Each structure stands twice: as C-alpha cells, then as structure tokens.
Amino acid sequence: MSLEEDFNSAAERATQLPKRPPNDIMLQLYALYKQANEGDVTGDRPGFANFEGRAKFDSWNKLQGKSGEDAKQEYISLVEKLEQEVVE
C-alpha cells in the first residue's frame, strides 16, 4: 500500500480503537492528522476560556515545519502502537 492508503487506513482504525487513549495521546493523534493534511497551523491561538481549542492548537503548533509525509508516518506508527497495546 502507498503511504496515503496506509494513512487513510490508520485514520479509520483510530476511530475504532476498543479503548479511548488518554488525552495527551488524543492530542498527538489530532496534531499529526492536521499536520499531515493541512501543514503548519494557521490562525490565532484560541482564547484562554477555550481550553480544548487551545490544547489542540498548541499540540499542532509543536509540529511546525514537519513534512506531511513524516506526520503521516508518525500517525500510522502511533495507531499501530495503540492497537498493539490493546492486544497485549
């Protein structure tokens, strides 16, 4: 499979994990997905009262400069790791 097909498969499998990952891992998945599909974060950082939006923005912003291909590969690896943790 191509990187794109692997990535799309991993994105689908990520929504079907039997156990919801902790918030820090969810933010990592979100940030890698956004970086892979949209590139570097744009726009203003959400306001202080928007905790979720701010956390997502900050997580994505940490990946500034990472290529879409690298983000896709890291996303795939993280989903595979999460799937393995369920099996073990």
Biopython code that builds the backbone (N, CA, C, O; Angstrom):
import numpy as np
from Bio.PDB.StructureBuilder import StructureBuilder

atoms = [
    (1, "MET", "N", (0.839, -1.202, 0.000)),
    (1, "MET", "CA", (0.000, 0.000, 0.000)),
    (1, "MET", "C", (0.874, 1.252, 0.000)),
    (1, "MET", "O", (2.005, 1.246, 0.485)),
    (2, "SER", "N", (0.327, 2.300, -0.547)),
    (2, "SER", "CA", (1.033, 3.581, -0.552)),
    (2, "SER", "C", (0.927, 4.234, 0.826)),
    (2, "SER", "O", (0.111, 3.836, 1.657)),
    (3, "LEU", "N", (1.758, 5.230, 1.046)),
    (3, "LEU", "CA", (1.711, 5.967, 2.309)),
    (3, "LEU", "C", (0.322, 6.555, 2.529)),
    (3, "LEU", "O", (-0.202, 6.518, 3.642)),
    (4, "GLU", "N", (-0.271, 7.092, 1.477)),
    (4, "GLU", "CA", (-1.606, 7.691, 1.581)),
    (4, "GLU", "C", (-2.646, 6.648, 1.987)),
    (4, "GLU", "O", (-3.493, 6.912, 2.841)),
    (5, "GLU", "N", (-2.580, 5.473, 1.380)),
    (5, "GLU", "CA", (-3.524, 4.395, 1.723)),
    (5, "GLU", "C", (-3.316, 3.914, 3.154)),
    (5, "GLU", "O", (-4.280, 3.683, 3.884)),
    (6, "ASP", "N", (-2.043, 3.763, 3.555)),
    (6, "ASP", "CA", (-1.732, 3.368, 4.931)),
    (6, "ASP", "C", (-2.263, 4.395, 5.925)),
    (6, "ASP", "O", (-2.821, 4.043, 6.965)),
    (7, "PHE", "N", (-2.079, 5.674, 5.586)),
    (7, "PHE", "CA", (-2.532, 6.758, 6.454)),
    (7, "PHE", "C", (-4.053, 6.745, 6.587)),
    (7, "PHE", "O", (-4.584, 6.843, 7.693)),
    (8, "ASN", "N", (-4.748, 6.625, 5.464)),
    (8, "ASN", "CA", (-6.215, 6.599, 5.500)),
    (8, "ASN", "C", (-6.726, 5.397, 6.279)),
    (8, "ASN", "O", (-7.715, 5.501, 7.005)),
    (9, "SER", "N", (-6.063, 4.264, 6.135)),
    (9, "SER", "CA", (-6.434, 3.065, 6.880)),
    (9, "SER", "C", (-6.221, 3.289, 8.383)),
    (9, "SER", "O", (-7.071, 2.930, 9.198)),
    (10, "ALA", "N", (-5.079, 3.886, 8.735)),
    (10, "ALA", "CA", (-4.785, 4.160, 10.145)),
    (10, "ALA", "C", (-5.796, 5.145, 10.733)),
    (10, "ALA", "O", (-6.219, 5.000, 11.880)),
    (11, "ALA", "N", (-6.180, 6.147, 9.939)),
    (11, "ALA", "CA", (-7.161, 7.132, 10.417)),
    (11, "ALA", "C", (-8.496, 6.456, 10.688)),
    (11, "ALA", "O", (-9.169, 6.784, 11.665)),
    (12, "GLU", "N", (-8.881, 5.525, 9.845)),
    (12, "GLU", "CA", (-10.129, 4.778, 10.047)),
    (12, "GLU", "C", (-10.024, 3.891, 11.287)),
    (12, "GLU", "O", (-10.946, 3.849, 12.102)),
    (13, "ARG", "N", (-8.914, 3.193, 11.428)),
    (13, "ARG", "CA", (-8.720, 2.293, 12.581)),
    (13, "ARG", "C", (-8.652, 3.070, 13.896)),
    (13, "ARG", "O", (-9.065, 2.565, 14.940)),
    (14, "ALA", "N", (-8.132, 4.293, 13.844)),
    (14, "ALA", "CA", (-8.016, 5.113, 15.060)),
    (14, "ALA", "C", (-9.381, 5.407, 15.660)),
    (14, "ALA", "O", (-9.505, 5.568, 16.875)),
    (15, "THR", "N", (-10.403, 5.478, 14.822)),
    (15, "THR", "CA", (-11.750, 5.751, 15.326)),
    (15, "THR", "C", (-12.409, 4.498, 15.893)),
    (15, "THR", "O", (-13.479, 4.575, 16.497)),
    (16, "GLN", "N", (-11.770, 3.346, 15.701)),
    (16, "GLN", "CA", (-12.374, 2.081, 16.128)),
    (16, "GLN", "C", (-11.579, 1.387, 17.232)),
    (16, "GLN", "O", (-11.796, 0.205, 17.501)),
    (17, "LEU", "N", (-10.674, 2.103, 17.862)),
    (17, "LEU", "CA", (-9.910, 1.503, 18.964)),
    (17, "LEU", "C", (-10.877, 1.113, 20.079)),
    (17, "LEU", "O", (-11.773, 1.885, 20.420)),
    (18, "PRO", "N", (-10.703, -0.079, 20.647)),
    (18, "PRO", "CA", (-11.636, -0.520, 21.687)),
    (18, "PRO", "C", (-11.559, 0.317, 22.965)),
    (18, "PRO", "O", (-12.530, 0.397, 23.717)),
    (19, "LYS", "N", (-10.413, 0.935, 23.207)),
    (19, "LYS", "CA", (-10.242, 1.746, 24.409)),
    (19, "LYS", "C", (-9.779, 3.134, 23.993)),
    (19, "LYS", "O", (-8.844, 3.267, 23.203)),
    (20, "ARG", "N", (-10.427, 4.168, 24.520)),
    (20, "ARG", "CA", (-10.049, 5.546, 24.183)),
    (20, "ARG", "C", (-8.695, 5.860, 24.805)),
    (20, "ARG", "O", (-8.508, 5.690, 26.009)),
    (21, "PRO", "N", (-7.739, 6.322, 23.977)),
    (21, "PRO", "CA", (-6.422, 6.694, 24.513)),
    (21, "PRO", "C", (-6.525, 7.897, 25.450)),
    (21, "PRO", "O", (-7.503, 8.644, 25.401)),
    (22, "PRO", "N", (-5.517, 8.084, 26.304)),
    (22, "PRO", "CA", (-5.506, 9.263, 27.189)),
    (22, "PRO", "C", (-5.489, 10.557, 26.370)),
    (22, "PRO", "O", (-5.137, 10.549, 25.190)),
    (23, "ASN", "N", (-5.865, 11.649, 26.998)),
    (23, "ASN", "CA", (-5.981, 12.937, 26.305)),
    (23, "ASN", "C", (-4.696, 13.365, 25.608)),
    (23, "ASN", "O", (-4.751, 13.911, 24.505)),
    (24, "ASP", "N", (-3.533, 13.130, 26.229)),
    (24, "ASP", "CA", (-2.284, 13.559, 25.589)),
    (24, "ASP", "C", (-2.044, 12.806, 24.282)),
    (24, "ASP", "O", (-1.508, 13.373, 23.330)),
    (25, "ILE", "N", (-2.436, 11.538, 24.232)),
    (25, "ILE", "CA", (-2.290, 10.751, 23.004)),
    (25, "ILE", "C", (-3.331, 11.206, 21.979)),
    (25, "ILE", "O", (-3.036, 11.276, 20.786)),
    (26, "MET", "N", (-4.537, 11.513, 22.436)),
    (26, "MET", "CA", (-5.571, 12.019, 21.522)),
    (26, "MET", "C", (-5.114, 13.329, 20.876)),
    (26, "MET", "O", (-5.330, 13.541, 19.683)),
    (27, "LEU", "N", (-4.487, 14.200, 21.655)),
    (27, "LEU", "CA", (-3.974, 15.460, 21.117)),
    (27, "LEU", "C", (-2.858, 15.200, 20.102)),
    (27, "LEU", "O", (-2.761, 15.887, 19.085)),
    (28, "GLN", "N", (-2.026, 14.211, 20.388)),
    (28, "GLN", "CA", (-0.951, 13.860, 19.466)),
    (28, "GLN", "C", (-1.527, 13.341, 18.145)),
    (28, "GLN", "O", (-1.069, 13.728, 17.070)),
    (29, "LEU", "N", (-2.523, 12.473, 18.230)),
    (29, "LEU", "CA", (-3.182, 11.977, 17.022)),
    (29, "LEU", "C", (-3.792, 13.129, 16.232)),
    (29, "LEU", "O", (-3.632, 13.209, 15.014)),
    (30, "TYR", "N", (-4.482, 14.008, 16.922)),
    (30, "TYR", "CA", (-5.111, 15.172, 16.282)),
    (30, "TYR", "C", (-4.059, 16.014, 15.554)),
    (30, "TYR", "O", (-4.220, 16.354, 14.382)),
    (31, "ALA", "N", (-2.987, 16.340, 16.267)),
    (31, "ALA", "CA", (-1.964, 17.217, 15.707)),
    (31, "ALA", "C", (-1.289, 16.581, 14.494)),
    (31, "ALA", "O", (-1.070, 17.250, 13.485)),
    (32, "LEU", "N", (-0.961, 15.301, 14.587)),
    (32, "LEU", "CA", (-0.327, 14.619, 13.450)),
    (32, "LEU", "C", (-1.272, 14.561, 12.256)),
    (32, "LEU", "O", (-0.848, 14.743, 11.115)),
    (33, "TYR", "N", (-2.544, 14.310, 12.515)),
    (33, "TYR", "CA", (-3.528, 14.254, 11.433)),
    (33, "TYR", "C", (-3.636, 15.613, 10.736)),
    (33, "TYR", "O", (-3.620, 15.694, 9.508)),
    (34, "LYS", "N", (-3.746, 16.668, 11.529)),
    (34, "LYS", "CA", (-3.874, 18.008, 10.958)),
    (34, "LYS", "C", (-2.601, 18.402, 10.197)),
    (34, "LYS", "O", (-2.679, 18.982, 9.114)),
    (35, "GLN", "N", (-1.440, 18.089, 10.759)),
    (35, "GLN", "CA", (-0.175, 18.430, 10.099)),
    (35, "GLN", "C", (-0.053, 17.675, 8.779)),
    (35, "GLN", "O", (0.406, 18.227, 7.780)),
    (36, "ALA", "N", (-0.466, 16.415, 8.783)),
    (36, "ALA", "CA", (-0.394, 15.591, 7.573)),
    (36, "ALA", "C", (-1.310, 16.128, 6.474)),
    (36, "ALA", "O", (-0.949, 16.102, 5.297)),
    (37, "ASN", "N", (-2.481, 16.609, 6.851)),
    (37, "ASN", "CA", (-3.477, 17.042, 5.871)),
    (37, "ASN", "C", (-3.439, 18.519, 5.532)),
    (37, "ASN", "O", (-3.786, 18.905, 4.416)),
    (38, "GLU", "N", (-3.024, 19.352, 6.478)),
    (38, "GLU", "CA", (-3.103, 20.799, 6.260)),
    (38, "GLU", "C", (-1.772, 21.524, 6.366)),
    (38, "GLU", "O", (-1.677, 22.691, 5.986)),
    (39, "GLY", "N", (-0.747, 20.859, 6.872)),
    (39, "GLY", "CA", (0.538, 21.530, 7.070)),
    (39, "GLY", "C", (0.550, 22.314, 8.370)),
    (39, "GLY", "O", (-0.208, 22.021, 9.294)),
    (40, "ASP", "N", (1.412, 23.305, 8.429)),
    (40, "ASP", "CA", (1.581, 24.078, 9.663)),
    (40, "ASP", "C", (0.289, 24.774, 10.077)),
    (40, "ASP", "O", (-0.516, 25.185, 9.242)),
    (41, "VAL", "N", (0.116, 24.892, 11.392)),
    (41, "VAL", "CA", (-1.066, 25.535, 11.957)),
    (41, "VAL", "C", (-1.143, 26.988, 11.482)),
    (41, "VAL", "O", (-0.124, 27.661, 11.323)),
    (42, "THR", "N", (-2.366, 27.450, 11.261)),
    (42, "THR", "CA", (-2.584, 28.840, 10.863)),
    (42, "THR", "C", (-3.637, 29.442, 11.785)),
    (42, "THR", "O", (-4.301, 28.728, 12.537)),
    (43, "GLY", "N", (-3.778, 30.727, 11.722)),
    (43, "GLY", "CA", (-4.787, 31.398, 12.534)),
    (43, "GLY", "C", (-4.264, 31.749, 13.907)),
    (43, "GLY", "O", (-3.114, 31.476, 14.249)),
    (44, "ASP", "N", (-5.131, 32.357, 14.681)),
    (44, "ASP", "CA", (-4.781, 32.794, 16.024)),
    (44, "ASP", "C", (-5.035, 31.697, 17.031)),
    (44, "ASP", "O", (-5.923, 30.863, 16.855)),
    (45, "ARG", "N", (-4.243, 31.709, 18.089)),
    (45, "ARG", "CA", (-4.426, 30.771, 19.185)),
    (45, "ARG", "C", (-5.750, 31.088, 19.872)),
    (45, "ARG", "O", (-6.026, 32.251, 20.167)),
    (46, "PRO", "N", (-6.581, 30.062, 20.134)),
    (46, "PRO", "CA", (-7.866, 30.307, 20.808)),
    (46, "PRO", "C", (-7.683, 30.983, 22.163)),
    (46, "PRO", "O", (-6.631, 30.873, 22.793)),
    (47, "GLY", "N", (-8.708, 31.670, 22.589)),
    (47, "GLY", "CA", (-8.676, 32.405, 23.848)),
    (47, "GLY", "C", (-8.538, 31.510, 25.068)),
    (47, "GLY", "O", (-8.703, 30.293, 24.995)),
    (48, "PHE", "N", (-8.236, 32.139, 26.175)),
    (48, "PHE", "CA", (-7.968, 31.448, 27.441)),
    (48, "PHE", "C", (-9.124, 30.550, 27.873)),
    (48, "PHE", "O", (-8.891, 29.480, 28.434)),
    (49, "ALA", "N", (-10.345, 30.960, 27.626)),
    (49, "ALA", "CA", (-11.506, 30.195, 28.081)),
    (49, "ALA", "C", (-11.781, 28.953, 27.219)),
    (49, "ALA", "O", (-12.532, 28.069, 27.631)),
    (50, "ASN", "N", (-11.185, 28.887, 26.047)),
    (50, "ASN", "CA", (-11.392, 27.750, 25.147)),
    (50, "ASN", "C", (-10.275, 26.730, 25.377)),
    (50, "ASN", "O", (-9.324, 26.648, 24.599)),
    (51, "PHE", "N", (-10.406, 25.953, 26.459)),
    (51, "PHE", "CA", (-9.345, 25.028, 26.861)),
    (51, "PHE", "C", (-9.047, 23.981, 25.794)),
    (51, "PHE", "O", (-7.886, 23.724, 25.475)),
    (52, "GLU", "N", (-10.093, 23.380, 25.246)),
    (52, "GLU", "CA", (-9.907, 22.320, 24.257)),
    (52, "GLU", "C", (-9.265, 22.866, 22.977)),
    (52, "GLU", "O", (-8.309, 22.290, 22.459)),
    (53, "GLY", "N", (-9.796, 23.968, 22.483)),
    (53, "GLY", "CA", (-9.247, 24.575, 21.272)),
    (53, "GLY", "C", (-7.802, 24.998, 21.449)),
    (53, "GLY", "O", (-6.981, 24.847, 20.545)),
    (54, "ARG", "N", (-7.504, 25.526, 22.614)),
    (54, "ARG", "CA", (-6.141, 25.968, 22.924)),
    (54, "ARG", "C", (-5.184, 24.783, 22.986)),
    (54, "ARG", "O", (-4.068, 24.862, 22.472)),
    (55, "ALA", "N", (-5.607, 23.694, 23.606)),
    (55, "ALA", "CA", (-4.769, 22.490, 23.703)),
    (55, "ALA", "C", (-4.507, 21.901, 22.319)),
    (55, "ALA", "O", (-3.390, 21.480, 22.021)),
    (56, "LYS", "N", (-5.538, 21.871, 21.477)),
    (56, "LYS", "CA", (-5.382, 21.362, 20.118)),
    (56, "LYS", "C", (-4.423, 22.248, 19.324)),
    (56, "LYS", "O", (-3.531, 21.751, 18.637)),
    (57, "PHE", "N", (-4.613, 23.555, 19.425)),
    (57, "PHE", "CA", (-3.750, 24.497, 18.709)),
    (57, "PHE", "C", (-2.299, 24.312, 19.131)),
    (57, "PHE", "O", (-1.409, 24.224, 18.285)),
    (58, "ASP", "N", (-2.061, 24.254, 20.447)),
    (58, "ASP", "CA", (-0.691, 24.129, 20.966)),
    (58, "ASP", "C", (-0.047, 22.822, 20.525)),
    (58, "ASP", "O", (1.127, 22.799, 20.158)),
    (59, "SER", "N", (-0.809, 21.741, 20.560)),
    (59, "SER", "CA", (-0.288, 20.443, 20.153)),
    (59, "SER", "C", (0.096, 20.454, 18.676)),
    (59, "SER", "O", (1.162, 19.964, 18.301)),
    (60, "TRP", "N", (-0.766, 21.007, 17.852)),
    (60, "TRP", "CA", (-0.497, 21.090, 16.412)),
    (60, "TRP", "C", (0.677, 22.034, 16.150)),
    (60, "TRP", "O", (1.519, 21.751, 15.298)),
    (61, "ASN", "N", (0.736, 23.132, 16.861)),
    (61, "ASN", "CA", (1.785, 24.133, 16.659)),
    (61, "ASN", "C", (3.180, 23.558, 16.942)),
    (61, "ASN", "O", (4.163, 24.010, 16.354)),
    (62, "LYS", "N", (3.272, 22.572, 17.833)),
    (62, "LYS", "CA", (4.561, 21.941, 18.154)),
    (62, "LYS", "C", (5.147, 21.210, 16.944)),
    (62, "LYS", "O", (6.348, 20.940, 16.907)),
    (63, "LEU", "N", (4.313, 20.891, 15.960)),
    (63, "LEU", "CA", (4.766, 20.150, 14.783)),
    (63, "LEU", "C", (5.168, 21.078, 13.633)),
    (63, "LEU", "O", (5.403, 20.617, 12.516)),
    (64, "GLN", "N", (5.246, 22.366, 13.903)),
    (64, "GLN", "CA", (5.603, 23.369, 12.889)),
    (64, "GLN", "C", (6.829, 22.912, 12.098)),
    (64, "GLN", "O", (7.862, 22.582, 12.682)),
    (65, "GLY", "N", (6.711, 22.894, 10.773)),
    (65, "GLY", "CA", (7.832, 22.547, 9.919)),
    (65, "GLY", "C", (7.937, 21.068, 9.568)),
    (65, "GLY", "O", (8.701, 20.705, 8.673)),
    (66, "LYS", "N", (7.190, 20.210, 10.248)),
    (66, "LYS", "CA", (7.227, 18.774, 9.955)),
    (66, "LYS", "C", (6.528, 18.523, 8.628)),
    (66, "LYS", "O", (5.448, 19.060, 8.380)),
    (67, "SER", "N", (7.137, 17.712, 7.780)),
    (67, "SER", "CA", (6.539, 17.437, 6.473)),
    (67, "SER", "C", (5.278, 16.593, 6.629)),
    (67, "SER", "O", (5.116, 15.862, 7.606)),
    (68, "GLY", "N", (4.395, 16.709, 5.649)),
    (68, "GLY", "CA", (3.177, 15.901, 5.646)),
    (68, "GLY", "C", (3.482, 14.412, 5.648)),
    (68, "GLY", "O", (2.802, 13.634, 6.318)),
    (69, "GLU", "N", (4.508, 14.013, 4.896)),
    (69, "GLU", "CA", (4.881, 12.598, 4.833)),
    (69, "GLU", "C", (5.355, 12.096, 6.192)),
    (69, "GLU", "O", (4.971, 11.009, 6.624)),
    (70, "ASP", "N", (6.190, 12.886, 6.868)),
    (70, "ASP", "CA", (6.666, 12.486, 8.204)),
    (70, "ASP", "C", (5.505, 12.403, 9.189)),
    (70, "ASP", "O", (5.435, 11.477, 9.998)),
    (71, "ALA", "N", (4.596, 13.372, 9.118)),
    (71, "ALA", "CA", (3.438, 13.369, 10.015)),
    (71, "ALA", "C", (2.576, 12.130, 9.764)),
    (71, "ALA", "O", (2.097, 11.505, 10.710)),
    (72, "LYS", "N", (2.379, 11.778, 8.500)),
    (72, "LYS", "CA", (1.591, 10.587, 8.172)),
    (72, "LYS", "C", (2.245, 9.333, 8.718)),
    (72, "LYS", "O", (1.571, 8.473, 9.285)),
    (73, "GLN", "N", (3.560, 9.222, 8.551)),
    (73, "GLN", "CA", (4.272, 8.038, 9.031)),
    (73, "GLN", "C", (4.189, 7.938, 10.551)),
    (73, "GLN", "O", (3.972, 6.852, 11.088)),
    (74, "GLU", "N", (4.357, 9.052, 11.240)),
    (74, "GLU", "CA", (4.263, 9.049, 12.710)),
    (74, "GLU", "C", (2.843, 8.696, 13.157)),
    (74, "GLU", "O", (2.658, 7.979, 14.141)),
    (75, "TYR", "N", (1.860, 9.193, 12.447)),
    (75, "TYR", "CA", (0.460, 8.894, 12.769)),
    (75, "TYR", "C", (0.212, 7.393, 12.643)),
    (75, "TYR", "O", (-0.367, 6.777, 13.538)),
    (76, "ILE", "N", (0.652, 6.810, 11.530)),
    (76, "ILE", "CA", (0.483, 5.373, 11.292)),
    (76, "ILE", "C", (1.155, 4.579, 12.409)),
    (76, "ILE", "O", (0.565, 3.642, 12.947)),
    (77, "SER", "N", (2.384, 4.949, 12.758)),
    (77, "SER", "CA", (3.125, 4.246, 13.809)),
    (77, "SER", "C", (2.417, 4.344, 15.155)),
    (77, "SER", "O", (2.356, 3.368, 15.903)),
    (78, "LEU", "N", (1.885, 5.517, 15.460)),
    (78, "LEU", "CA", (1.194, 5.707, 16.736)),
    (78, "LEU", "C", (-0.077, 4.862, 16.798)),
    (78, "LEU", "O", (-0.356, 4.248, 17.828)),
    (79, "VAL", "N", (-0.846, 4.820, 15.719)),
    (79, "VAL", "CA", (-2.061, 3.995, 15.695)),
    (79, "VAL", "C", (-1.696, 2.524, 15.854)),
    (79, "VAL", "O", (-2.360, 1.799, 16.595)),
    (80, "GLU", "N", (-0.651, 2.078, 15.167)),
    (80, "GLU", "CA", (-0.223, 0.683, 15.284)),
    (80, "GLU", "C", (0.204, 0.367, 16.719)),
    (80, "GLU", "O", (-0.097, -0.707, 17.239)),
    (81, "LYS", "N", (0.907, 1.309, 17.355)),
    (81, "LYS", "CA", (1.318, 1.122, 18.752)),
    (81, "LYS", "C", (0.095, 1.006, 19.668)),
    (81, "LYS", "O", (0.059, 0.151, 20.552)),
    (82, "LEU", "N", (-0.899, 1.863, 19.454)),
    (82, "LEU", "CA", (-2.119, 1.819, 20.261)),
    (82, "LEU", "C", (-2.858, 0.496, 20.061)),
    (82, "LEU", "O", (-3.399, -0.070, 21.011)),
    (83, "GLU", "N", (-2.877, 0.011, 18.826)),
    (83, "GLU", "CA", (-3.529, -1.283, 18.542)),
    (83, "GLU", "C", (-2.788, -2.420, 19.246)),
    (83, "GLU", "O", (-3.417, -3.352, 19.746)),
    (84, "GLN", "N", (-1.473, -2.351, 19.287)),
    (84, "GLN", "CA", (-0.678, -3.385, 19.946)),
    (84, "GLN", "C", (-0.911, -3.387, 21.455)),
    (84, "GLN", "O", (-0.936, -4.448, 22.078)),
    (85, "GLU", "N", (-1.081, -2.213, 22.037)),
    (85, "GLU", "CA", (-1.315, -2.113, 23.482)),
    (85, "GLU", "C", (-2.623, -2.793, 23.860)),
    (85, "GLU", "O", (-2.740, -3.352, 24.951)),
    (86, "VAL", "N", (-3.599, -2.751, 22.975)),
    (86, "VAL", "CA", (-4.888, -3.394, 23.227)),
    (86, "VAL", "C", (-4.741, -4.900, 23.212)),
    (86, "VAL", "O", (-5.370, -5.601, 24.005)),
    (87, "VAL", "N", (-3.900, -5.406, 22.297)),
    (87, "VAL", "CA", (-3.699, -6.839, 22.143)),
    (87, "VAL", "C", (-2.963, -7.423, 23.327)),
    (87, "VAL", "O", (-3.285, -8.519, 23.785)),
    (88, "GLU", "N", (-1.973, -6.694, 23.827)),
    (88, "GLU", "CA", (-1.137, -7.201, 24.918)),
    (88, "GLU", "C", (-1.853, -7.236, 26.241)),
    (88, "GLU", "O", (-1.270, -7.640, 27.247)),
]
sb = StructureBuilder()
sb.init_structure("model")
sb.init_model(0)
sb.init_chain("A")
sb.init_seg("    ")
for serial, (resi, resn, name, xyz) in enumerate(atoms, 1):
    if name == "N":
        sb.init_residue(resn, " ", resi, " ")
    sb.init_atom(name, np.array(xyz, "f"), 0.0, 1.0, " ", f" {name:<3s}", serial, name[0])
structure = sb.get_structure()
